[in-house]
Amino acid sequence: MKHKLFISALGGASALLAAAGYYTFRLTVIEDNPMWKKPRKEPDPQSEKGKLYFAKKQAKENMAAIPYEDEWITSDDGLKLHARWYPNENAKRIMILCHGYHGSPESDFCFSFPMLKGDCAILAIDERSMGESEGKYITFGAKEKDDIAKWTVWMSQHNEKNLPVYLYGVSMGASNVLMNADRELPGVRGIIADCGYTTMDRIVADVQKSWYKVSVKPVRLALDCWCRLLAGFSMKEADTLGAMRRAKVPVLFFHGKKDRFVKPYHTELNADACVSEHETVYVEGASHGASAQIDPARYEQALRNFFHQYDA
């Protein structure tokens, strides 16, 4: 009897763990989860939060109004991927912009875009499963890093002046470009990573602690099983630190000191692991992805210094 009760309890616990893992999978990996599409109430325009919100809203509208050309490639697993190409006859370099989790180019680069457009040609990609790119799953860099590498090949075929190329990512996009730091990519002179995380496991653990006040490793192990079974990737593949230990190109890190989503310790770990030349800029008072908005002068100067050092 005790043996049967033990087996029954074990089966129930396993089923509960599998269900918790699948719930987390639906919440984090499946792009069309309706939770992420709920409209948010706009803050009071007179509050500090409201002023930042409406300034960003205007900046996004400004960027969205800039003309661009549609470009397409096919991923290694057969997805049609989209990017916006902003040509510039006076370009000194080419920027490949990689947005973040449930993001878009205008949501993540609306404040830095004006800093770049004067002397850069810009390719702003839609990460897989977002924007106009195909896909069902967000893989936290496991597959996105290969998509970005493929965009650099596309860029090399259209880079008639042989301009230096930089990968520039925000949030998940920052992690995705960092995962390419150890690769020989055509024309890439450097990487700019703003508020990126280290690993999928760590960022999911952080969200567990933030939302549920507890970090449950067995649930993340179950999540990894669902990722392997349904989405075709392992959480271990979404890891920047290995690439940082073998980095071949210089890196400019940004992170807001008030970031509560991807906490600054992620950039500290990435920078500590980075074996190539690198610089880290922390911005006081900046929340997640807001460094270019909060301190634009310092942000732009850091970009200009980086380009001056590595364009040649």
N, C-alpha and C positions, 0 to 999 in steps of 0.2 A: 504493500500500500504506500509506504513512504517513497519507494522507488517511483511509483506512478505519479505521486504528487510532485516529486522533484522534476520528473520529465515534463509534467504539465506546466509547472512554474517556469521551467527553462524555456519551454515553447512559447509561453505567454510573454516572457521577458524579451525573447528574440523577436517576436512579432511586434511588440511595442517599440523596440529599438529600430526595426526596419521601417516602421511607420514614421517614427520621428526623423529618421534619415531621409525618407522620401519627402516629408513635409519640408525639410530644409533644402532638399534638392529643388523642389518646385519653387521655393521662395528665392533661391539664389541663382540657379542655373538656367531655368526655363525663362526665356526672355519675355514671353507674353503674360506673365503673372499679373493679374489685374491690380494687385496691390500697388504696383509701381506706376500705374496709370491713373490713379485717383487724383482729381484736381485738388490743388492745395489752396487754402484760403490765403488771400493776399494780406500782408501785414499793414498796419497803420502807416500811411505814407510819411507821417511826421516823426515816427519813431526811428531810432538808429538802424534797426533791422529793416524797417521799411525803406529808408533812404538807400541802403545798400541793395535791397531787392529791386527797387524800381530803376536804379542806375544800371544794374545788370540787365534788366529787362530791355532797357533802351539800347544798351550795347549789343545785345543779342539781335535785336531788330536791325541795327545798323549793319552788322556783319551779314545777316541773312539777305540784305538788299544788294550786296556786292555781286556783280556778275561773275560767273564761273563756267567752266566747261565740264561736262560729265565724262568720267573715265571709268573703265571696267576691266577687271581681271577675273580669272577663275581660280579658286583656291585649290590646294592639293586634294581636298576631299570633294571637289565638284561644286562648290558654292559660287554664285555670281556675286562679286564684291564691287562696291561702288566707292568712288572718291570724287571730290570736287577739285578741279585744277584751276588755280589762279595764276596765269602766266604773267611775266613781268620782263619787258625788254631790257630793263636796267638792273636786272637781278645780279647780285654778287654771290648768291648761294641759293640752295633749294631746301625748303623745310618740308618734312613729312609729318603732319600733325595727327596724333592718335588720341582720341577722346576716351573718356572714362566709362565706368559702369552705368548703364542706362543713360548715357550721355549723348552728346552730339558735338560737332565742331563749334557751333556758335555758343553752346552752353559752357564749354570748357576753355575756349580760346578768344572769347569776345573782347577781353581786355588786352591780351597780348597780341592779337592779330594786328591792331594798328601800329604796334611797335615793329612788326615784321614786314608789312606789305610794301614799305617804301623801297627796300633794296633786296627783297626776297621773292622768289617764285614759290608758290605754296601748293602742296598737295594735301588736302584735308580728307582723310579717309573716313568712311563709315565702318566701324568695327563689325565683324560678322554678327548677324541677327539684329542689327540696329540700323536705323536710317533706311537707305535703299539697298543695303546688302542683305543677301539671303542668309538663312540659318535659323535654328530653333534654340540653340544652347549658347550661353555665355560660359566660356571655359577658363576665364581668369588668366589668360595668357598661354595656356597649354597649346592651343591651336592658333590663337591670334598672333603669337610671335612669328609663326611661319607665314601667316598672311602678310605681315609687315615686311618680312624678308622678301616676299614675292613682289611687293610694291616697289622695293628698292631696285629689283631687277627691271621692272617696268620703267622706273624712272631713269635707269642707266641707258635704256634704249631711246629715251626722249631728251636726254641731257646733251644737246648738241654742242654747247659751249664747255662741257666738262666742268661744270660748277661744283663746288663742294656741297655735300648733302649732309643734313642733320636730321636725326630722329628726335621728335619732341612730343612727349606724352604727358597727360595729366591724369592723376588717380590711377585707375586700372590701365589706362594708356601708358602712363609712366612705367608701370611694372612691365608691361608688354615690350616697351622699347629696351628696358634694362635687360630683359631676357635675351636680347640680341647683341649685347655688348661683347660677347666672346666670339662672334661670327665675323668672317670676312665678307662684308657686304659692299657691293660696288659703289664707290664714291663717298661712302659714309665717313665723315671726319669726326663726328662727335654725337653725343646723346644729351638731351635735356630732359630731366625727370622731375616733375612737380608733384609732390605728395603721393608717391607710389608706395605700395605695400611690398613686403618681402615674399610671403608665400600665401597661397590660398588658405591653407590650414590656419595660419596666424590671423588673417583678416576675418575669417569666419568665427574663430574663437573670440576675437575682439567684439564682434557683433553679438555673439551669444552673451557675453558679459554685459554689454551695454543694454541689450533689449530684455534679456531674461535674468540678469544678475548672476548667471552661472555659466561656466564653460564646461561642456560635456564632451570629452574626447570620444567616448563610444559612439555618440551621435555623428561626429565628424567621420569616424571610420565607416559608419553605415552610409553617410553621404558619399564617401569615396566609392563605395561599392555601387551605388546608383549612378555615379558619374561614369564609372567603367562600363556598367551594363547598358545604360541608355544613351549616354552622350559620347562614348568612345574616347574618354581621356581619364587620366589619373590625376588626382590633386597634386601629387608629387611633381608632375610636369609643370605646374604653375609655381615656379620658384626662381626668384631673381638671384639668390645668393651664390649659386654655382657659377652663373655667368659673371657675377662681380669678382669672384676669385680668379677668373680667367680673362678679365676684361682687356680688350685690345684697343679701345678708343677712349678718349677723355670724356668725362661725365660732369655735367653741371646739375647739381641737386637743388631743388627748392622745396621748402615745407613751411606751412603756416604754424606758428606756435600754439594757436588755439584750435587746431584741427582735432575734432573729437570723433571723426569717422575713421580716417587712417591716421593713427596717432604718430607724432614725430619720431618715436623710437624706431619705426620702420625705416625711415631715411637714415637714422643714425647707424642701424645695422648694415644697411646697404653701403653707406659710405665707408664704414669700418672694413667691410669685406672687399671693397673695390681696390684692385691692384694697379689700375691705370691712373693717370693724372685726373684729379677731380677737385671740385670745390663745392661747398655746401652753403646755401644761403637760407637762413631761417628768418621768417618775417613775423615780427611781433604783432599781435592783434588779428592775425589772419586765420580764418576758419578754413575748412576743407576746400581746396582749389581756388582760394580767394587772394592769394599772395599778390598777383598782378593787379588786382583791384585795390588792395589796401595800401600798397607801397609801390606804385607804378614806376617812380623814378629809380628806385633801387633795383627793381626787377629788370627794367630796360637796361640799366647800366651794366648789370651782371651779364645779360645777354650780349651786349656790345663787346664787353671785355672778352667773353668766351669766343665770339666770332673773330675778333681781332687776333686772338692767339692762335686759332686753329684753321682759319680760312686758307692761309698760304700753304 
